[in-house]
């Protein structure tokens, strides 16, 4: 699809528009955005399914829920559980999960029917043996998972920990650094899991162009550099409660 003329969801979410005009004649009870290779998840009285750019159904099958295609695979839900469809309308694998996410970076988080999370590859196979309390999306070859202890760590696409560090909360890497929370508060860490600075904050945002907005533990809003030095004050500390 040409990005300059990408179909958009209509304001009432019943169809798609292209350059302000209906893309097709059909109307649905709900539509989601089109994804490559030109398929969108929709719903009508018959159930949930996918349509092409002409409004035609991908197949005669109907599901409880359908989601968009990512990397050529879409998560869908039927009476037996969640799984993925290929763009030809065929199932990726015959198995079912309690929940499926979307494919990103060649991996997809799923929740097994026993409640444990892991990632599958584009063949539908488990990417590793470990199971977690939670697993997030991959980005740039890395994902955050939560162990049964409640602690979080980074893993690679084969399920190997990127380092030995564990955190109370954790985010994926953005421009080489990740947001992490320990007993002291939020801060930024590098690929080895080491803190960039000794300070801790109530909130930290990702770094952009070497600077990040943070909220100090006393409520002050600041902008810091990658060494944790305050380069600009945005708001003074909050007053003590009366």
C-alpha positions in Angstrom: 0.0 0.0 0.0 1.2 3.5 -0.8 1.7 5.3 2.5 0.6 8.6 0.9 -2.8 7.2 0.1 -3.4 4.7 3.0 -7.0 3.8 3.7 -8.3 5.2 7.0 -11.0 4.1 9.4 -14.2 6.1 9.0 -15.3 8.2 12.0 -18.1 5.8 12.8 -15.7 2.8 12.4 -18.0 1.0 10.0 -15.8 1.1 6.9 -12.6 2.6 5.4 -12.0 5.8 3.5 -9.4 6.6 0.9 -8.9 10.3 0.1 -12.1 10.9 2.1 -14.2 8.6 0.0 -15.5 5.1 0.9 -13.1 2.4 -0.3 -15.8 -0.2 -0.9 -19.6 -0.4 -0.5 -19.9 -2.8 2.4 -20.5 -1.7 6.0 -19.4 -3.5 9.2 -20.2 -3.1 12.9 -16.5 -2.5 13.6 -13.3 -2.2 11.5 -9.6 -1.9 12.4 -6.8 -0.3 10.3 -5.4 -2.0 7.3 -2.0 -3.7 7.7 0.4 -5.1 5.1 -0.3 -6.8 2.8 -3.6 -4.9 2.5 -5.8 -6.7 5.0 -8.0 -5.3 7.8 -9.7 -7.0 10.7 -13.5 -6.3 10.7 -16.7 -7.6 12.5 -20.3 -7.9 11.4 -23.3 -10.0 12.5 -21.6 -13.1 11.1 -18.5 -12.7 13.3 -15.0 -11.4 13.0 -12.8 -11.8 9.9 -10.4 -10.0 7.6 -11.1 -8.1 4.4 -9.0 -7.0 1.5 -8.9 -3.5 0.0 -12.0 -4.2 -2.0 -14.0 -5.1 1.1 -14.0 -8.8 0.3 -13.6 -11.4 3.0 -10.2 -13.2 3.2 -12.1 -16.5 3.7 -15.5 -17.8 4.7 -14.3 -18.6 8.3 -15.6 -16.5 11.1 -14.0 -15.9 14.5 -14.8 -14.4 17.9 -12.2 -11.8 17.5 -9.6 -10.8 14.9 -6.6 -8.5 15.0 -4.4 -6.9 12.4 -1.6 -8.6 10.5 1.9 -8.1 11.7 4.9 -9.6 9.9 2.3 -11.6 7.8 0.5 -13.2 10.8 -2.6 -12.1 12.6 -3.9 -13.1 16.0 -7.5 -14.5 16.1 -9.7 -16.1 18.7 -12.2 -18.9 18.3 -14.1 -21.1 20.8 -10.9 -23.2 21.5 -8.6 -20.3 22.2 -6.1 -17.9 20.4 -3.8 -18.6 17.5 -2.4 -17.0 14.3 -3.6 -16.9 10.7 -1.3 -16.6 7.7 -2.3 -14.2 4.9 -3.6 -17.2 2.9 -6.2 -17.7 5.6 -4.6 -20.9 6.9 -3.6 -21.5 10.5 0.0 -21.1 11.5 -0.2 -24.2 13.7 -3.2 -26.3 14.9 -2.5 -25.5 18.6 -4.4 -22.9 20.7 -3.2 -20.6 23.4 -5.1 -18.7 26.1 -3.9 -15.5 24.5 -1.7 -14.4 21.6 0.0 -11.1 20.9 1.3 -9.6 17.7 4.6 -10.6 16.0 7.3 -8.0 16.4 11.0 -8.6 15.4 10.2 -12.2 14.5 8.8 -13.2 17.9 5.3 -13.1 19.5 4.4 -13.3 23.2 1.7 -15.9 24.0 0.1 -17.1 27.2 -0.4 -20.8 27.6 -3.6 -22.2 29.1 -1.7 -22.8 32.3 -1.2 -19.0 32.6 2.5 -19.0 31.8 4.0 -16.7 29.1 6.7 -17.3 26.5 7.5 -16.3 22.9 7.0 -18.2 19.7 8.8 -17.9 16.4 7.4 -17.4 13.0 6.9 -21.2 12.6 4.7 -21.2 15.7 7.3 -23.0 17.8 8.4 -22.0 21.3 11.5 -19.9 21.0 13.0 -21.3 24.3 12.0 -23.6 27.2 11.6 -21.1 30.0 8.1 -19.9 31.1 7.4 -16.6 32.7 4.7 -14.8 34.8 4.6 -12.2 31.9 6.4 -11.6 28.6 6.4 -8.4 26.5 7.1 -7.6 22.8 10.5 -7.9 21.3 12.2 -4.8 19.9 15.7 -4.7 18.4 16.3 -8.3 19.5 15.3 -7.8 23.2 12.2 -8.3 25.3 11.2 -7.8 28.9 10.0 -10.8 30.9 8.8 -11.2 34.5 9.9 -14.1 36.6 7.6 -15.8 39.1 9.5 -13.9 41.8 8.0 -10.7 40.4 11.4 -9.4 39.1 12.0 -8.4 35.5 14.9 -9.0 33.2 15.9 -8.6 29.5 16.2 -11.7 27.3 17.4 -12.1 23.7 15.5 -13.9 20.9 16.8 -17.3 22.0 15.6 -16.7 25.6 19.0 -16.0 27.1 19.2 -13.2 29.7 21.1 -10.2 28.4 22.7 -9.8 31.8 22.4 -10.9 35.4 20.4 -7.9 36.5 16.8 -8.1 37.9 14.5 -5.1 38.5 11.2 -4.4 40.1 10.0 -2.9 36.7 11.7 -2.6 33.4 11.2 -1.4 29.8 12.8 -2.4 26.5 15.7 -0.5 25.2 15.3 2.8 23.4 18.4 4.3 21.7 20.6 2.1 23.7 19.2 2.6 27.2 16.2 1.2 29.1 14.1 2.5 32.0 14.4 0.4 35.1 13.0 0.6 38.7 14.7 -0.8 41.8 14.0 -0.2 45.5 15.2 3.4 45.2 13.1 4.3 42.2 13.3 4.8 38.4 16.5 5.3 36.5 18.2 4.4 33.2 20.4 1.4 32.5 22.7 0.3 29.7 22.9 -3.0 27.8 24.8 -4.6 30.7 22.0 -3.6 33.1 24.3 -1.0 34.9 22.8 2.3 36.1 24.0 5.3 34.1 24.0 7.4 37.3 23.3 7.1 41.1 20.2 9.2 41.2 16.7 7.7 41.4 13.4 9.3 40.3 9.6 8.8 40.6 9.2 8.8 36.8 11.7 8.7 33.9 11.1 9.1 30.2 13.3 7.6 27.5 16.3 9.6 26.3 15.9 11.7 23.1 19.0 13.4 21.7 20.8 12.7 25.0 18.2 14.2 27.3 15.2 12.8 29.2 12.4 14.3 31.2 12.1 13.0 34.8 10.1 13.6 37.9 12.2 13.7 41.0 11.2 11.9 44.2 10.1 15.3 45.7 7.8 16.0 42.7 10.1 18.4 40.8 10.1 18.1 37.0 13.5 18.2 35.4 15.4 17.4 32.2 18.6 15.3 32.8 21.5 14.2 30.5 22.9 10.7 30.2 25.0 11.3 33.3 22.0 12.1 35.4 22.9 15.8 35.6 20.0 18.3 35.6 20.2 20.5 32.5 16.9 22.2 33.0 14.3 22.7 35.8 10.7 22.5 34.6 8.9 22.6 37.9 10.0 23.1 41.5 9.4 20.5 44.1 5.9 20.0 45.3 5.0 21.7 48.6 4.7 19.5 51.6 1.1 18.6 52.5 -0.4 20.8 55.2 
